[in-house]
Amino acid sequence: MPLDPGAVRKIARLARISIADSEVRPLQDELNGILGWIEQLSEVDVDGVIPLVGVEQTALRLREDVVQADASVDRVLSNAPDREGPFFAVPKVVE
């Protein structure tokens, strides 16, 4: 369903975009092109395709949780920018 100039002006008003009369025709062509692409999507055969509602349906690949005895405090904090005793030192962010 192609858009007419009135519909283009209404869309621009709803989007709070001011357009001049000379811009209506090019914008109408662009929007009709976008709607044409969307209509092409309805032609795609999706029978048998299970819809993916969200990413929670995918299974995460997890690695084995291995305990390492070599995790000493000095080794863990060796790359810390600042430390206070056996702890990471971070700047205060809340007064």
SULZI-V804149 format. One record per residue. N is the residue number from 0. RES is the residue in one small letter. PHI is phi in degrees with one decimal (999 if undefined). D_FIRST is the distance of its C-alpha to the first C-alpha in whole Angstrom. Layout:
n=<N N>
res=<RES RES>
phi=<PHI PHI>
d_first=<D_FIRST D_FIRST>
//
This chain:
n=<0 1 2 3 4 5 6 7 8 9 10 11 12 13 14 15 16 17 18 19 20 21 22 23 24 25 26 27 28 29 30 31 32 33 34 35 36 37 38 39 40 41 42 43 44 45 46 47 48 49 50 51 52 53 54 55 56 57 58 59 60 61 62 63 64 65 66 67 68 69 70 71 72 73 74 75 76 77 78 79 80 81 82 83 84 85 86 87 88 89 90 91 92 93 94>
res=<m p l d p g a v r k i a r l a r i s i a d s e v r p l q d e l n g i l g w i e q l s e v d v d g v i p l v g v e q t a l r l r e d v v q a d a s v d r v l s n a p d r e g p f f a v p k v v e>
phi=<999 -70.1 -84.9 -96.8 -57.9 -64.8 -66.8 -64.8 -63.9 -66.4 -61.8 -63.9 -65.7 -64.9 -85.4 59.2 -113.8 -89.8 -125.4 -80.6 -61.1 -73.8 -92.4 -64.6 -63.3 -62.4 -67.4 -62.5 -63.3 -63.4 -65.0 -65.9 -65.0 -63.7 -64.3 -64.3 -63.8 -65.9 -65.5 -65.1 -64.0 -70.5 -83.9 -72.4 -81.0 -114.4 -64.1 86.6 -91.0 -78.5 -68.4 -99.1 -79.9 -161.7 -76.4 -68.3 -82.9 -89.0 -88.5 -83.4 -87.5 -106.5 -94.2 -67.4 -90.0 -108.4 -79.4 -114.0 -78.8 -91.3 -88.2 -76.7 -60.8 -63.6 -70.5 -65.5 -90.5 -65.3 -101.3 -70.2 -66.5 -153.5 -145.1 -126.5 64.3 -90.6 -127.8 -71.0 -102.3 -125.6 -68.1 -70.3 -114.2 -123.2 -83.4>
d_first=<0 4 7 9 13 14 11 13 16 16 15 18 20 20 20 23 23 24 22 24 22 22 20 17 16 17 15 12 12 14 11 8 11 11 8 9 12 11 9 13 15 14 15 19 21 23 25 29 28 29 27 29 28 31 34 36 36 37 41 43 45 48 52 55 57 60 63 64 68 68 66 68 67 69 66 63 64 65 62 61 61 63 65 68 70 68 65 62 62 59 59 59 55 56 59>
//
